[in-house]
Amino acid sequence: MHDWQWRAWVGEASGESRASAFLITPTKLLTCAHSVTRRSSTWVGFPGLSGPLPAKIVSCGDWQRPGDEGDVAVLELSTPVTFTPARLAAPDILDRPAPRAPHGPVPYGGQRVLGTYGFPHPREPDERHITVTTGPSMVQRQEWWQLKAEPGDQILEGYSGAAVYDQSTREVVGMITDSDLRGTDGAVGRMLPLAAIRRYWEELDDHLPLTWLTPPARHSLRRLLTGAATAAPLAELVAEAVGPMPGRPRFRSVWDSVRSVAEGWPDDPDRLARWIAVLQRHLSDRDLAGWSRAHLPRPRAGTTQDGTEDGTASVIVRLERVTHDNAYDVTVHTWIDGAEGARQETVRVPERAVRQAAETGLAKARGAMVGRTDWMIEFAVPESWLGKPFEEWYVEREHQLPMGMYPVVVRDVERLRPDSIRRDQAHRRWRVLRERGSSEPERVDCGRPRAKSAFQNWLMANSDVCVLVYGARPAKAWVTAALNTGIPVMAWPRTRCTPGCTGRHQVDDLADALAGHPDHLPARVMELRKQALVAPAHEPHCGRELTLLWDDPSRLPDPPLAMEV
């Protein structure tokens, strides 16, 4: 009998009922908003158990008048009851095939046979039980499911707010909201499924049998995001961060976007982690970083199949050329624990002052990095700047300490733009590289045909090529073709190919040195550069004047507001 203690009526202190409700927690019940309209409080009772009990009304849907969506209200008791709350089904239960009754026929058209109850006689305390059917073909406006009463049964006044439940599992799947008393004499009605109710009362997610995250993690995240809002449209941010969702999603809240991502890709939890990281950048007033550390499992989003974590922190120096005065916008970002950290104000400087601006910005940012064992420096620059000797610039000018003491990489600044085709192509190859788990460098020696079209066509035809290693400074056409086709990793010496050059030997040495896991390449190149510092000057070394383009497209700091596009 304890399984059915959650059924309740809604009405007056006299015990006269006008609607139904069902118990969700010891203090909260669900009912229809239209049943308690223009009231701030009401009375509820549990047939044969207790009542009437005073309850406060908390409206949480959009209902204002008949026909409106969001016909949901929460009733809150001042004192907890000891009755067993309703057992709720998974929110997607109605989308699954209808169960077949033992020794019975397969349900016609996916129809489900369900039970419900109501209080059709206000002065009588007893509920009346009826059987109804519904199915996926009976959905209305993506909000309700039409119900059909079995012969001899009627959906009458007093059923509004009643739970609709699976008679075999006793799990609640929805709530009755309407009945057609004029056209069908109560033979037809409507219910809100749990999937719709949770849109209007997000706390319901704390009580649903969801399979993503743990219940405490979901509860704390939902509370953390209550009332949060992003400046940019959520649908655009979601599509940019984790990919487009089917249809045209209209997220009612940040929490709605979180559960949509989690349930839209149930077999890819990394997408949820990436979305949380993006929200962290847009919701600086919410401690999402702390929540992530407490609740997201390791390895985190962006880890490889062998468990190597892509959690390397970075100072990212972003350089964009403006459209006049031969000036550049310099912005220094930090990237920590998979999300953007502090970002400095953009400064506009002439070309000759770019180095000073970058070194000054890095000096301000390094406080967030010192003490970590895994930080590096990234220069996101225009294509013409990729070959600059950034590792020779100073990480601390006062003592003339070069940046080469840390891993230093370059990136294509164009790929930092969310709508960049180059970035989209880089995403595709980076995914191949990560899934493979090894760089498998492709050697490009000096004898390769130099025409851009031929090189680009070759790269387009070989989508598994992700790492290019050059024996000498590559032709500009080669670099452009590689960036256009999404090559995420390239390494080359900044020395030109000359007669009798050793490029063919160096390309083999460099390819062998970079044959490991892609996550390890920045640190490996740093070691090669350090080894070259003490190598005899007359002997070639693959770490001398070495540039590494290492362009993880998921490390995407927001563009500065002042940046010209």
Protein Blocks (a to p, Z undefined) as FASTA:
>chain_A
ZZmmmpccdddfnopafbdcddfbfkbccddfklmgoiabdcdddehkaccdddddddfb
fbfbghiahiacddddfbdcfbdcdddddfklmmpccdddehiacdehhiacddddddfb
lkbcbdcdddddddfklcghhlaccddddehiacdehigopacddfklopafbdcfbdcf
klnnopaccdddfklmmmmmmmlmmmcccfedcfklmmmmmmmmgoiacfbdfklmmmmm
nopaehjdddfbfklmmmmmmmmmmmlmklmmmmmmmmmmmmmmbcfklmmmmmmccdde
hiafkopackbccddddddddfehhiacddddddeehiacdddddddddfklmmmmmmmm
mmmmmmmmgopakbccdddddfklmmpcfklpcfblknopafklpccddddfklmpmklm
klmmmmmmmmmmmmnopakiadddfklcfbfklmmmmmmmmmmbmbdcdfbdcdfklmmm
mmmnopabdcddfbdcdehiaklmmmmmmmmmmmmcfklmmmmmmmmmmmmmmgcfkbcc
fkgopacddddfklccdddfklcZZ
